[in-house]
């Protein structure tokens, strides 16, 4: 589909508000999913490091008792 001008492209034949709103909501949702995924990954990495440290402390205590 060709548009005569940028204004016609933005207006989308009278449906521009709905079209651009749909794009905006979609990109917002995708952005939130990316942020959520990054935060979850960071949390998992922190928990993994804490668990490794816990395992090391337990192993040291076992060696001290033995």
N, C-alpha and C positions, 0 to 999 in steps of 0.2 A: 504494500500500500504506500503510495506516495502522498506527501503533504506539500502544499503550496508554500508554507512558511513554518518557522519554528512555532509561531503562535498556534497555527492549525494543528501542529503535532502535539502541543501541550493540551489543547482543548479536546483532542481525540473525537471530533465530531459531536461534541456536546457531552461526552462521557468521561472527559478528562479527570474530573474530581474522583469518580469511582475507580478509574483505572490506576491513577497515581496513588490513591489511598490503598488500593489492594497491593500495589508494589511496595509501598511504605510499610504496611503491616507485615508483609512477607519478609522483607529484609530485616525488620525489627525482630521478628520471631527467629530468623536464622542467626542473627547476631546474638540474641539471648541464649540460644542453644550452644553457640561457640563459647560464650563466656561461662555458661554452666559447665560445659565439658572441661574447660581449662581449670576452673575452680575445683571440680571433682578430681581431676588428675593431680593437682597440687596437694589436695587433702590426702589422696591415696599415697603419694610419694612421702609425705610427712609421716603418715601412719606406718609405712614400710620401714622408714629409718628408725622410728621409735621402737618398732618390734625387733629390728636388728640389734639395737642398743640393749633392749631388754634381754634378748637371747645371750648377748655377750656378757652381761652382768650375771645372769644365771650360770653360765659356763664358768666364769671366774669364781663364783661362790662354791660351785661344785668342786673345783680344783682346790680351793682353800680348805674345804671340809675333808677332802680325801687325804 
